[in-house]
């Protein structure tokens, strides 16, 4: 059984792409080592067993198959295709921004894109993980657990939005299925409106398609 210490000490090379160590090394690059160790230990056990909930209110669930655990674990948490498309569209409008900005009062919570001077925070929410009313189809297996998981994500989103708004931030949330150009236009207009109102804009800044350096 792999432990946290053994995961973090895995060799840098592995001859077989299907070897558990290869998967562990990939996982270690994108997730916290403790989470990686938990996922791998779950995957190595016989599928079909019951995994007891660890958090308050978390339902028990049937242990997933190893391939499912690893496939879900390596899904990117940032720089997804919808995020990149939106960022390219915003950049083409002359907007400059910061990425993965950690909230000062909650360093574990990060905003996808921020405009610090205008205090505009932008999130690109995945349709499945955040419960899009149009596209989120919950799996039938472990249905209770998935409903709990997605509901908890939505509650966390609401808390994050409220905490930012209390600090004077404007929060813009977009679903991953939305047109990135339309979303970029919304962000542009909002940033320009805030900066104009607060007297933060400078001549030539954020001109559409200018590509000029702007605020960070």
C-alpha positions as CSV (number, residue, x, y, z in Angstrom):
1,X,0.0,0.0,0.0
2,X,1.4,3.4,-0.9
3,X,1.7,6.0,1.8
4,X,2.1,9.8,1.7
5,X,5.9,9.5,2.2
6,X,6.2,6.8,-0.5
7,X,4.1,8.9,-3.0
8,X,6.3,12.0,-2.5
9,X,9.4,9.9,-3.0
10,X,8.4,8.1,-6.2
11,X,11.1,7.8,-8.9
12,X,11.0,10.3,-11.8
13,X,11.0,7.6,-14.5
14,X,8.9,4.5,-15.0
15,X,9.1,2.2,-18.0
16,X,5.4,1.3,-18.1
17,X,2.7,3.9,-18.6
18,X,0.2,1.6,-16.9
19,X,2.3,0.9,-13.8
20,X,0.8,2.2,-10.5
21,X,4.0,4.2,-9.9
22,X,3.7,6.0,-13.2
23,X,0.1,7.0,-12.3
24,X,1.2,8.1,-8.8
25,X,3.9,10.3,-10.3
26,X,1.5,12.0,-12.6
27,X,-1.0,12.5,-9.8
28,X,1.7,13.9,-7.5
29,X,2.3,16.8,-9.9
30,X,-1.3,18.1,-9.8
31,X,-2.5,17.3,-6.3
32,X,-1.6,17.4,-2.7
33,X,0.4,14.2,-1.7
34,X,-2.1,13.3,1.0
35,X,-5.0,13.3,-1.5
36,X,-2.9,11.3,-4.0
37,X,-2.2,8.6,-1.4
38,X,-5.8,8.4,-0.5
39,X,-6.9,8.1,-4.1
40,X,-4.3,5.4,-4.9
41,X,-5.1,3.4,-1.8
42,X,-8.8,3.5,-2.7
43,X,-8.0,2.4,-6.2
44,X,-5.7,-0.5,-5.1
45,X,-8.4,-2.0,-2.9
46,X,-11.0,-4.4,-4.4
47,X,-13.8,-2.4,-6.1
48,X,-17.3,-2.8,-4.8
49,X,-16.6,-2.3,-1.1
50,X,-18.2,0.4,0.9
51,X,-16.3,3.6,1.6
52,X,-17.6,5.3,4.7
53,X,-18.1,9.1,4.6
54,X,-15.4,11.1,6.2
55,X,-17.0,14.5,6.4
56,X,-20.1,15.5,8.4
57,X,-23.2,14.5,6.5
58,X,-21.2,12.6,3.8
59,X,-23.0,9.5,2.6
60,X,-21.3,6.2,2.3
61,X,-20.4,5.1,-1.2
62,X,-19.5,2.1,-3.2
63,X,-15.8,2.0,-3.9
64,X,-15.2,2.9,-7.6
65,X,-13.1,0.8,-9.9
66,X,-9.4,1.6,-10.0
67,X,-9.5,3.0,-13.6
68,X,-12.4,5.4,-12.6
69,X,-10.5,6.6,-9.5
70,X,-7.4,7.4,-11.5
71,X,-9.3,9.0,-14.4
72,X,-11.1,11.4,-12.0
73,X,-8.0,12.1,-10.1
74,X,-6.0,13.4,-13.0
75,X,-8.6,15.8,-14.3
76,X,-7.1,19.3,-14.3
77,X,-8.2,21.7,-11.5
78,X,-7.0,24.7,-13.4
79,X,-6.1,25.8,-17.0
80,X,-9.1,23.9,-18.4
81,X,-10.1,24.4,-22.0
82,X,-13.0,26.8,-21.1
83,X,-10.7,28.8,-18.8
84,X,-8.0,29.1,-21.5
85,X,-10.6,30.2,-24.1
86,X,-12.0,32.9,-21.8
87,X,-8.5,34.1,-21.0
88,X,-7.5,34.3,-24.6
89,X,-10.7,36.3,-25.4
90,X,-10.1,38.7,-22.5
91,X,-6.4,39.1,-23.5
92,X,-7.5,40.0,-27.1
93,X,-9.6,42.8,-25.6
94,X,-6.6,44.3,-23.9
95,X,-7.4,43.0,-20.5
96,X,-4.6,41.9,-18.2
97,X,-5.2,39.9,-15.0
98,X,-3.9,37.6,-12.3
99,X,-4.6,33.9,-12.2
100,X,-5.4,31.5,-9.3
101,X,-5.5,34.4,-6.8
102,X,-5.8,33.1,-3.2
103,X,-8.2,34.8,-0.9
104,X,-6.3,36.6,1.8
105,X,-8.8,35.4,4.4
106,X,-8.9,31.8,3.0
107,X,-5.7,30.8,1.2
108,X,-7.1,27.5,0.3
109,X,-9.8,29.2,-1.9
110,X,-8.5,30.5,-5.2
111,X,-10.2,32.7,-7.8
112,X,-9.7,31.7,-11.4
113,X,-9.1,35.2,-12.7
114,X,-8.9,38.5,-10.8
115,X,-8.5,42.2,-11.6
116,X,-7.1,43.5,-8.3
117,X,-7.4,47.2,-8.9
118,X,-11.0,47.0,-10.1
119,X,-11.7,44.2,-7.5
120,X,-13.4,42.0,-10.1
121,X,-13.3,38.2,-9.5
122,X,-14.1,35.8,-12.4
123,X,-14.9,32.1,-12.0
124,X,-15.4,29.5,-14.7
125,X,-17.5,26.8,-13.1
126,X,-17.5,23.3,-14.6
127,X,-21.0,22.1,-15.5
128,X,-20.7,18.8,-13.7
129,X,-18.8,19.7,-10.6
130,X,-20.8,22.8,-9.9
131,X,-24.3,21.5,-10.8
132,X,-25.2,23.3,-14.0
133,X,-29.0,23.1,-14.4
134,X,-28.7,22.5,-18.1
135,X,-25.8,20.0,-18.4
136,X,-25.2,18.4,-15.0
137,X,-26.2,14.7,-15.1
138,X,-25.4,13.0,-11.9
139,X,-24.1,9.4,-12.1
140,X,-26.6,6.7,-11.0
141,X,-24.0,4.8,-9.1
142,X,-23.4,6.5,-5.7
143,X,-26.2,8.9,-6.5
144,X,-26.6,10.1,-2.9
145,X,-22.9,10.7,-2.6
146,X,-22.7,12.7,-5.8
147,X,-25.7,14.8,-4.8
148,X,-24.0,15.6,-1.5
149,X,-20.7,16.4,-3.3
150,X,-22.2,18.7,-5.9
151,X,-24.4,20.4,-3.3
152,X,-21.4,21.0,-1.1
153,X,-19.5,22.5,-4.0
154,X,-22.5,24.9,-4.7
155,X,-22.6,25.9,-1.0
156,X,-18.9,26.6,-1.1
157,X,-19.3,28.7,-4.2
158,X,-22.0,30.7,-2.5
159,X,-19.9,31.3,0.6
160,X,-16.9,32.4,-1.6
161,X,-19.1,34.8,-3.5
162,X,-20.6,36.3,-0.4
163,X,-17.2,36.7,1.3
164,X,-15.8,38.5,-1.8
165,X,-18.9,40.8,-2.0
166,X,-18.6,41.7,1.6
167,X,-15.0,42.9,0.9
168,X,-16.3,45.1,-2.0
169,X,-15.6,42.8,-4.9
170,X,-17.7,42.2,-8.0
171,X,-18.0,38.5,-8.6
172,X,-18.7,37.2,-12.1
173,X,-19.4,33.4,-12.6
174,X,-19.7,31.7,-15.9
175,X,-20.6,28.2,-16.8
176,X,-18.0,26.3,-18.9
177,X,-20.5,25.9,-21.7
178,X,-21.0,29.6,-22.2
179,X,-19.5,31.5,-25.2
180,X,-16.1,32.7,-24.1
181,X,-16.3,35.8,-26.3
182,X,-19.6,36.8,-24.8
183,X,-18.2,36.2,-21.3
184,X,-15.1,38.2,-22.1
185,X,-17.3,41.1,-23.2
186,X,-19.2,41.0,-19.9
187,X,-15.9,41.1,-18.0
188,X,-14.5,43.9,-20.1
189,X,-17.6,46.1,-19.6
190,X,-17.6,45.4,-15.9
191,X,-13.9,46.2,-15.4
192,X,-14.2,49.4,-17.4
193,X,-17.3,50.5,-15.6
194,X,-15.7,50.0,-12.2
195,X,-12.4,51.7,-13.1
196,X,-14.3,54.6,-14.7
197,X,-16.4,55.0,-11.6
198,X,-13.5,54.8,-9.3
199,X,-11.2,56.9,-11.4
200,X,-8.7,54.0,-11.9
201,X,-8.5,53.9,-15.6
202,X,-5.6,55.6,-17.4
203,X,-5.6,56.8,-21.0
204,X,-5.2,54.0,-23.5
205,X,-5.8,51.3,-20.9
206,X,-7.9,48.3,-21.8
207,X,-8.6,49.5,-25.4
208,X,-10.3,46.7,-27.3
209,X,-7.8,44.7,-29.3
210,X,-5.0,47.1,-28.4
211,X,-2.9,44.5,-26.5
212,X,-1.5,47.3,-24.4
213,X,-0.2,46.5,-21.0
214,X,-3.0,47.0,-18.4
215,X,-3.6,46.6,-14.7
216,X,-2.6,43.5,-12.8
